Amino acid sequence: MNTRTFGRTGWQVSEIGFGAWGIGGGQWGGADEAESMAALHKALDCGITFFDTADVYGDGLSERLIARLRRERSDPFYVATKAGRRLNPHTADGYNATNLVAFVDRSLKNLATDRLDLVQLHCPPTDVYYRPEVFQCLDDLITAGKIRHYGVSVERVEEALKAIEYPNVQSVQIIFNAFRLRPAELFFEEALRRQVAVIARVPLASGLLSGRFTPTTEFPADDHRAFNRDGAGFDRGETFSGVDYETGLATVERLRPLVPAGRTLAQFALQWILAFPAVTCVIPGARRPSQVADNAHAADLPPLPPATLAAVQEIYDDAIRPLVHHRW
């Protein structure tokens, strides 16, 4: 497993991480706890050292499973969690010192630790990024010894660019994949210049870029891929990267011929993301050990040639750009 430097923290993290939304069960059609633990153990076996979770994933279950992993294994690894989505209503005013401290305290308990490695604001309303007092709260949490570092998880490039104006923002988590290329423009340039870590989430476009779905694939009613295609539950860009399902399927078929022999489409999609130097870590989700192993293997494969990278860009420009580029 290759490693990359995580911003200005001095951490060396695996370039492929573990996205722990799915093991929380909620909004992914349920999860089996024993299988989830097996997947987490497999991640460490594969050299993965960066785990991304949130306090709302399974109402804390995802965090608690990672805490159990720490009890069961001595391997060192980093855990990034998130705070803010427990707010109801989810408003900018809710991002205040009282609430943020409460959220952090709850995650400390769930993760069974005295200090959180990394706390990320969890896709807050855009107005939050224009409130310096929010980031002062995070600075105070560092001073109090409750968190080591903080970052943000964003929906839009605008939010990412605004967030990294704050000097202690160490990382930005953003949707980036072959169906969402806008971050690779101005934001990646600025992240490199400011030495901000970039965590690429939704790398497989909610599974579309795994190539396993068909027009007849059915998702459970409580799976966001069934109920959030039009943004009924949260930002629609989180589901299939905002691309309508049928267009996504058709575009996947155009990508398949580009996949080198001996690789899966999912591995190809992860390798494409890792071709961008600004990306620190990509965090595909996994709920089974076999998925973890397949994802991790992408780091061991030869790099994609420039002509292939250019071909992906051409397909995006033709089929996807008009649908998503101006939205996020």
Secondary structure by P-SEA (a helix, b strand, c coil): cbbbbcccccbbbbcbbbbcccccccccccccaaaaaaaaaaaaaacccbbbbccccccaaaaaaaaaaaaaccccbbbbbbccccccccccccccaaaaaaaaaaaaaaaccccccccccccccccccccaaaaaaaaaaaaaccccccccccccaaaaaaaaccccccbbbbbbcccccccccaaaaaaaaabbbbbbccccccccccccccccccccccccccccccccccccccccccccaaaaaaaaaaacccccccccaaaaaaaaaaccccccbbbbbbccaaaaaaaaaccccccccaaaaaaaaaaaaccccccccccc
